[in-house]
Amino acid sequence: MARATKLLLLLLTVLAAPAGAQTVLRISTPAVPDDWHVKMLYVFKDELAKTAPRIEVQVHHSGTLFRQGAEVVAMQRGNLEMALLSMQDIARQLPEYSIFTAGYLIRDPAHLRKVWGGPIGEEVRAKVAKEMGIELLQVVYLGTRHLGLAEPRTVKTPADLAGVKLRMPGSKEWLFLGQALRASATPLAFTEVYLGLKTGTIDAQDNPLPTLKSAKFYEVTKQIVLTGHLVDSLQLAIAGKTWSALSPAERSAVRKAAAAAARFNDDNRAREEKELIDFFRGQGITITTPDVDAFRKAVQAAYLKSQYAEKWPRGLLERINAVR
């Protein structure tokens, strides 16, 4: 009787299982629902459903599944299938790839796509797969950081930032970038930036333009300098064990869905950034463009003399600079 009951329960379990959901891909991200990155993941889910219905994608946003920074280890331990990873996450295990976190490495979103879509991207993906057990599916645009000043001033070259108290996140890597820009890098919590600009505790901050709007920093900003000193990105990644378990057809479908999702994200982020220029001008904020080449040369020179560059692969900086 007990055996018959077990067989009945097993049969009911099989019948209750959703059809075509043999593989579940849980994606973890700290991004919030209104962020283009979360919307992008639903594009990935919808696109994959068209060509690989046996794969079920579950999007876990707002850090509800894993906190930011914990995703890599979770994927390596088999506790998570997919995530949006920063190059800082990857550089913690492969220090030579801290080069991708350096200021003025990537010129613009088009350059970002060309670098990762060519031989350099192929080499990095192969090493990450081999050394970390993680497959990088697609690079996605995060945003370009510029300077927002509480009071207007002439900024053409890095020398013009001398003495400017530039708020940066408190880590040594971020503070180094602020110093490389020739400003007086000042650590300050994000939640204190608005009041800091208003009271003069800091003279400037750096963030992508959408953040200036969402955090209302534009209310205490009189000038935006389009330095473009960091074109940031994320990597849509999948655990190596999960990737290996997929069929060749499923892998192809996953890559195509990832590419479609990235296009959706990149196009919308770029459009939003362009629209915000007009919005800020409408708020009476002066928009200026400095000598970006002068900034790039100064910042890259600072990095090359630093401890960070000691582990960079020989010639990789020059190869990235040469990508057109």
Secondary structure by P-SEA (a helix, b strand, c coil): caaaaaaaaaaaaaaaccccccbbbbbbbccccccaaaaaaaaaaaaaaaccccbbbbbbcccccccccaaaaaaaacccccccccaaaaaaccccccccccccccccaaaaaaaaacaaaaaaaaaaaaacccccccccccbbbbbbbccccccccccccccccccccccaaaaaaaaaacccbbbbcccaaaaaaaacccccccccaaaaaaacccccccbbbccccccccccccccaaaaaaccaaaaaaaaaaaaaaaaaaaaaaaaaaaaaaaaaaaabbbbbbcaaaaaaaaaaaaaaacccccccccaaaaaaaacc
